[in-house]
Amino acid sequence: MTSPNAPDVPRSSSSDETLPPGRVVRWLIFAGVILLSVGLYFRFGIHTPPMGVTPAGSDTTSTP
């Protein structure tokens, strides 16, 4: 039971039962960016040579 003199505290937006549509769209875009970057990593990132390694066809011991 609450006191009759207790101030009315408005509910915060984080305690609502439903999410606003803008927040849902933001999370869906965020999840899409993550999935796209993971997909691009597995498509192209694994096949790239490590940094500092010379390609197989280049000759670094040639004299000018």
DODO-882188 format. One record per residue: residue in one letter; x, y, z of N, C-alpha, C, CB in turn. Coordinates in steps of 0.1 Angstrom, whole numbers, plus 5000, padded with zeros to 4 digits. Glycine has a CB too. Layout:
BEGIN
AXYZXYZXYZXYZ/...
# end
This chain:
BEGIN
M500849885000500050005000500950125000499050005012/T500650224992501450344991500850454999501650384976/S501650545003501250655011500550755001502450725018/P499450825006498850924998499651044994497550975004/N500751065002501651174999502851144990502151235012/A502951014986504050964978503951024964504050814977/P505051084959504951134945504751024935506251224942/D504051064924503950974913505150974905502651014904/V505750854904507050834897506650784883508050744904/P506950854872506650804859507550684856506850914848/R506950594849507750474844508750514834506750364839/S509950454835510950484826510650404813512350454831/S511250454802511050394789511650254789511550474778/S512650224797513250094797512449984804514650094803/S511450034811510549934818509349904811510249984832/D509149954799507949934791507949784786507850034779/E506849734783506749604778507149584763505249544780/T506849694755507149684741508349774738505849724733/L509049734727510149824722509549914712511249734716/P510150034711509650134701510250084687510250274704/P509450104677509950054663511250104659508850104653/G511650224663512950284659514150194666513150424664/R513850154678514950074685515049934678514550064700/V513849874674513949744667514649754654512449694665/V514349864647515049884634516549894636514450004626/R516949974646518349994649519049864653518550094661/W518449784661519049654664519149554652518249584676/L518149564644518149474631519249524622516849484624/I519449654620520549704612521849664618520449854610/F522049674631523249644638523549494636523149674653/A522549404638522749264636523149234621521549184640/G522549304612522849284598524249324594521949364589/V524749434600526149474598527149374603526449614604/I526849314615527649214621527649094612527249174635/L526549044608526448924599527148944586524948884597/L526949064580527649094568529149094569527249234562/S529649154580531149154582531649014585531449254594/V530948934592531348794594531348714581530448724605/G530348744573530248674560531448714551528948704554/L531748844551532848894542534148844547532849044542/Y534348824561535548774566535748634561535548784582/F534748544563534848414558534948394543533748324564/R534448494536534548484521535948524516533448564515/F536448634522537748694517538848694527537448834512/G538548704539539648724549540548604551539048764562/I540048484550540848364552541848344541539948244554/H541648394529542448364518543548474516541648364505/T543548574525544548674523545848634531544048814529/P547048664525548248624532548548704544549448634522/P549248654554549548734566550348854562550248654576/M550248964570551049084568552549054569550549194578/G553349114561554749094561555248984553555149084575/V554348904548554848784540554848824525553848664542/T555948804518555948834504555248734496557448844499/P554548774485553848684476554748574470553148754465/A554248464467555048354462555848384449554248234459/G555248474440555948494427556948604427554848534418/S557148674438558148784438559448744442557648904447/D560448804436561848764439562548884446562648724426/T562948864459563448984466565048984466563048974481/T565648884460567048874459567648924446567548734462/S566848974438567349024424568249154426566149044414/T569249164418570149284418569749374407571649244417/P569849504409569449594399570349594387569349734404/
# end
